[in-house]
Amino acid sequence: MAKRVQVVLNEDILSLGKDGDVVEVAPGFARNFLLPYGKALAVTPAVLKQVEHRRAKQAKQEAALKQEAIDFQTALVTIGRFTVKKQVGEDDVLFGTVTNGDIAEVIQEATKKEIDRRHISVPEINGLGKYKVQVKLHSEVTAEINLEVVSY
């Protein structure tokens, strides 16, 4: 059996791991590919200290993003109800439907903060009325907003 060497990855490598991971690889793979192309560094105490520092900094940034999402969730709940105006036909049936882009615009007008429309899940809305809409603000934070669809 060949001896394995430990390296710290500088970037995500599909078959090995993510940036900052300490992995064991064959010596030839490390010597001929990872190290010369700058995709990894040999493990030393100084490099491990840098990795720990980078992980701590990344965890701090992630916590700040989560807190910002929680604060925005509170702001959305405080606003209470968002109103979308659409053209209607007979029997209060909408021409078209309310899309996640429409809801993103309404939220942006009310809060002055842009939300990616892909993070909004909308039930099928074909008529006037009140609906509940899910907005994913962070991987762990989801806000439920009240949406009212009214005619022009």
PAPATOR-451537 format. One record per residue: y, x, z of N, C-alpha, C in turn. Coordinates in steps of 0.1 Angstrom, whole numbers, plus 5000, padded with zeros to 4 digits. Layout:
# residues N
YXZYXZYXZ;...
//
This chain:
# residues 152
498850085000500050005000501250095000;502250044992503550124991504350075003;505150175008506050145019507250055013;507649965022508849875018510049935024;511249905017512549955023513349825025;514249835034515149735037516549755031;517049655025518449665019519249535022;520549545022521449435024522049395011;521849265007522249214994523749204994;524449244983525849224980526149104973;525149044967525348914959524048834959;524148714955523048624955522048674944;520848684947519748724938518748614939;518448544928517648434928516248444935;515548554932514248564938514248634952;515348694956515348764969516148694980;517348654978518148594989519548584985;520348544995521748524993522548654998;523848654994524748764998524748785013;524548905018524548935032523148935038;522148885031520748885037520149025037;519449055048518649175049517249145044;516849215033515549185027514749315026;513349305025512549415022512049405008;512249525001511849524987511049654985;510449664973509649784970510749904967;510350024971511250134970511750154956;510950134946511350154932512350054927;512149924932513049824928514449844934;514449894947515749934953516350054946;515650154944516150274938516550264924;515850184916516150174901517050064897;517049954906517849844901518949804911;518549774923519549714933520649814937;520249934941521250024945522150074934;521650114922522550174912523550064906;523149944906523949834900524849774911;524849824923525649774934525249634939;524049594936523649464940523149464955;522949584961522549594974522949724980;522949734993523249865001522049895009;521750025011520650065020521150025035;520149985043520449945056520750065065;521950055071522350155081523050075093;523150135104523850065115525250015111;525950095104527350055100527249945090;526349935081526249825072525849705079;524949715089524549595096525749535104;526549625109527749585117528649505108;528849555095529749495086529149355082;527849345081527249215078527449115089;527249155101527549065113528949025113;529849115110531349085110531648985099;531049005087531248905076530648775079;529448765086528948635089529748565100;530248635109531148575120532448515113;532948595104534148545097533948425089;532748425082532348315074532148185083;531448205094531248095103532548035108;533548125111534848075116535547995105;535448045092536047965081535347835079;534047825081533247705079533647605090;533847655102534247565113535647515111;536547595105537947545103537847435092;537047455081536947355071536347225076;535447235085534847115091535847045099;536647115107537647055116538746985107;539047045096540046985087539446855081;538146855078537546735072537546625083;537246665095537246565106538646505108;539646585107541046545109541446445097;540946475085541246395074540546265075;539346265080538546145082539246055092;539846105102540646035112541845975105;542446045096543645995089543245875080;542145885073541645775065541345655073;540745675084540445555093541745495098;542745575102543945525107544745445096;544645485084545345405073544745275072;543445265074542745135075542245085061;543145035053542744975040543445025029;542745045018543345095005543244974995;544244964987544244854977544244904963;543344844955543344884941543744754933;544644764924545044654916544344664902;543744554898543044554885543344424878;543244424865543344304857542144214858;542344084860541143994862541143884851;539943834848539843724839539443594846;538643514840538243394846537343414858;537343324867536543334879536743454887;537943514887538243644894537243754891;536843764878535943874874536843984868;536644104872537444214867537144254852;538244294845538044354832537644504835;536344534833535944664836535344664850;535544784857535044794871535944894878;535844894891536544994899535745124900;536345234895535545354895535945444907;535245554908535545654919536845724916;537245734903538445794899539645704904;539545574902540545484907540745494922;539645504929539745524944540345654948;540045764941540545894943542145894941;542545824931544045804929544745734940;544145624945544645544955544745624968;543745704971543745784983544745894982;544845954970545846064968547346004970;547545884965548845824966549245804981;548245754988548445725002548545845012;547745945009547646065018548346195013;548646195000549146314993548146434994;546846394995545846504995544846464984;544446564976543546534965542146534969;541346444965539946434968539146434954;538146514954537346514942536546384940;536746324929536146194926534646194927;534046304925532546314926532046304940;532846314950532446294964532646154969;532946064960533145924964532045844958;531345764967530245674962530745534963;530745464952531345334951530245234948;530145124956529245014952529644954939;528844874933529244814920530244704924;531444714918532544624920532944564907;532644434906533044354894533944244897;534344224909535144104913536144144923;537044054926538044074937537344064950;537944124960537344114974537544244982;536844254993536844375002535544445001;535544575000534344654999534444775008;533344835011533244955019532845075009;533545185010533345295001533145425010;532145505006531845625013532545745006;533245825014533845945009533346065016;532646155009532146275015533246385015;533646415027534746515029534246655032;533046665037532346795040530846775040;530146875040528646855040528146775052;528946785063528546715075529446595079;530546575072531546475075531646375064;531446245067531546135057532446035063;533445985055534345875060533945745052;534045635059533845505053535245435053;535745405041537045345040536845195035;537845115039537844975035538744975022;538144905012538844894999539044744996;540244714992540544574988540944574973;540244494965540544484951541344354949;542544374943543344254941543744254926;544244134922544744124908546144174907;546644204895548044244892548944134898;
//
